[in-house]
Amino acid sequence: MEIKENEYSIEFSQDFSVSAEILFEAWTAADKLKQWWHPMGDSLSEVHNIVEEGGEITYDFEKGEFRVTGKYQEVKLNENLVYSWNWDFSNELPDEKYLLTIRFENTDSGSILHIKQEGLPGEEAALPHQDAWKTALENLKSFLENADTPTDSVKSDEGMNDRSGGYNELPEQAKVGGG
């Protein structure tokens, strides 16, 4: 993981062994996001995520202590997301507003996720965000590397017929005892 620290923004890059398309889905699909993203030890209860320019984001959490909202400014499926990233707290903490740029890049061995968070008030304020991103990216990597991705050995139904019984075989390769 590479970290670049600027006065008002932080940047991260993380390698993954999956394609950018799978990574993009894990980042944006509610059922996937709920499995790996647990900011401040909380879990997502509701996800409203319209992945299109102008689409809105609302993440509600089980403890109800905060909510994340935003709006997509730029969407290039499986490549790039730019969106506002607003943290609304129900306690005495001040609300926080940021801009996120997320890039998904395919590589020979999988993909790289690039994150840029802008709008931090300074270096000291960036420290808890760095720790949170490190944890989130570790969780995402673990989720993707341990995911039970279904493997479908049936590439097509070409050559299948009623005698195949659902096996991926040619008719002349019908199972023993087949009629």
N, C-alpha and C positions, 0 to 999 in steps of 0.2 A: 504494500500500500504506500502510495506517495502522498505526502501532504505538503501543500504550498500555503503559506500563511501570509496574508496581506493585512493591511490595517483594518479594512472593513469587510473582508471576505475570506473564506477558507475554501480550499479545493482538495478533493480526494480522488484517487484513482484506485480501482481494485480489479484484479484479474479474476475471471470465473471460467470454469471448465464447460460452461454451457453456451449456446448461441445467444446472440443479442436479442433474438426474438423471444426466447424462453426467459431471459433476464427482464425484458420489457414487460412480459406478462406477469412475472413475479412482482414487479414494481407497481403495476397498475390494476391487476385483477383483485377484487375484494377478497375472494376465498384464499388466494395466495398471500396477499399482504397481511391478512389476519394471522397467518401462521408464523411469520418471521418478525414482524415489526411490533415492538413492545416498548415504546418510549417511556422513560421514567417508571419502569416496572409495571406499566398498565397495558391492557389488551384492548384491541379495537372491538367495539360492540356493533357499530354501524359504519358502513363505508358508502358514500355517495361520490362517484368518481366518473364524470363525463369527459372522456379523453378525446377532446376536440377543441380547436381554438375557440375561446370564450366559454368552454365547459367549466362547470364548477366542481370543486372538491370540498367535501365535508367528511371529516373523520371524527366520530364520537367514540368515547372510551368508557369502559365498564365502571370505573370509579367516579366518573363525572366531574373530575377536577379541572379538566381542560378539554378543549376542542381545537382541531386544526381545520382551517378553511383556506380556500384559495381559488384562483381562476387561471386557467391555461391561457397563456399569451401566444405560445407557439407549440405545435404538435406535428412531429414527423414520426409516424408509426415506426417502432423498432429502431429509431435513430436518435431522436432529440425531443426533450420536453423543457419548456420554460414556463414557470408558473409562480404566482404569489404563494407564500407559505406563511400563513398567519396563525399564531398560537394565541388563543383566547382562554384565559385562566379564570376560574370561578372563585379563586381565593385572593389573597392580597398581592400576588405577583402581578407585575405589569404585563399587559399584552405585548406580544412581540410580532413584528412584521418583517418578512424577508423575501428575497427573490431566489428561487432555485433554478439552476440550469443542470439538466441531467442528460448526458450523452451516452449512447449505447453503441459500442464499436465492436464489430466482429474481428476476430483474429484467427490465425491458423490453429490455435489450440483452444478456442472458445470465444471469449469476449472480454472487453474491459468496460467497466462502468466509471464514468467521470461525473463528479458532483461538484458544483460550485454553489455556495451559499453566500449571498450578498446581503448587506444591510446590517451587519454587526456593528455595534458602536465602538469597538476597539479590540485590541489584542486580548485583554483580560476577559472580556465578555465572550471571546471565541473559545476559551478553554473548555467549558462544559459542553459546548457544541461539538468540539473535536472528539471528546470522549464518547458522546452520544452517537456520533456517526461511526466511530470505530466499532462500537458495540453493535449497531444496526447492521453494518456491513459484514461483521463476523456472523451474525445471526442469518443474514441473507445467504451468505456463502454456505453455511452449514445446512440450511434449508434446501438449497439447490443441489448440493452434493449428496444429501441423504434422501432426497425426494424419491418416492417410488414412482418413477415415470413408467407408464405402461409401455411395453414393447409389443408391437404388433407384427408378428412374423408373416402375416398374410399381406402381401404387397398388393395383390389385386385378385379379383375373382375370375380372371381369365382362365379358362380351362376347367372351371368348376362345373359340376352338374349335380343332378339329384342323387347320383350314386356316391358322391364324394363324402356325404355325411358331415360336411362342414370342415373336412380336412383340406389343407392346401395341397392338393395333388391332382395330377392329370387323371383322366378316366382310366388310362391303361395302368395307373399306379394305385388303383382302388385297394383299400385295405383288405387284408386276408379275411375271407369269409363274406366279403361284400357280394351282393347279388347282381 
